[in-house]
């Protein structure tokens, strides 16, 4: 019996590792081109996401000629939307859920601005509340508490002309 439970544990661990690898390979970062999605990279009729335990669901929805939206549901239940302009560059990210997503992965090079805003807030003795960063190349808001987080980040210069960014944000 111990051998079969160990084997079950190994299989479950392998499936979890595979699903985590799919998650890290499929996300893009602000200001970069989106990464290939697991369904796009699969050569067979069944995508990698369908053959592995469901770790996340993702779909790209063409909303207009100006941009598309990819919706990602993490295993934690957090929903992240990536907005990609016609030049195939991520111009905005919106998140909502019980756990903060890996903001370093979604912000890319702009994560430093997020860290700086958090450090300045702590240095000023502020705890809790919304974390804001507004610069010419990044606008970011992150707020929430344990079990209920939401926020957004976008690069103003990459927002397609004619798109009201405020309508896309929570």
C-alpha positions, 0 to 999 in steps of 0.5 A: 500500500505504501508503494501505491500511495507513493506512486500516486503522489509522484503522478500528482506531483508531476501533473502539478509541475506540468501545469505550473510550467504551462502557466509560466510559459503562456503569459506575456508581460506589459510592453512585450509580445504575447507568448504562444498559448498552449493550444496554439503550440499543440500539434495534435487535436488535443491541446496540452491544457486538455490532456493535463489536469485543469490548472487554468483556462485561457481564451483569446477573444477578438474584441475589436480590430484595435485589441484582443483580450486573453483571459487566464484563470489560475489554479487559485481562482484569480482571473487575469486579463491581458489586453494585446494591441494590433501590433501584438504587444500587451498594453494592459493587464487586469486582475481580480481574485483571492490571490495576487497573480505573479505580478513580476511575470505580468509586469515584466520590466515594469515590475521595478516601478511596482516595487518602488511604489511599495517601498515608498509606501512602507517608508512613509509608514503606510500599510494597507490601502491601494498601491498606486504608481503613475508615471509617463510609461506606466499606470498601476493600481493594486488593492485588496486584502487576503482573499480579495485582490484586484488591480490593473496596469497599463502603458499609456503609449501602447493603448490603441487610439480610439480606445478608452482605457478607463472602460477596460479597467475595474 
